[in-house]
């Protein structure tokens, strides 16, 4: 399996506000993957686990809430790892907008 994409997304809000913004923006997160749609998402403590269906592949992802940032980990299947750099760049550009 390819190395996961990891990314820290800064924020200036409390954890409850960040959680609410992530819940509302989960569809936008899925749109950052080619042909992506959210299959499911759930919270376990301060971590949101979600699965995106993209190009016939399932992408397991998690977002860990911290006081000043959200740590994202995206486990790409081998086929989608071909797009890792593009996905990472799009996440780095678009994900902070969800937390503004």
Secondary structure, 3 states (H helix, E strand, C coil): CCCCEEEEEECCCCHHHHHHHHHHHHHHHHCCCCCCEEEEEEEECCEEEEEEEECCEEEEEEEEECCCEEEEEEECCCCHHHHHHHHHHHHHHHHHHHCC
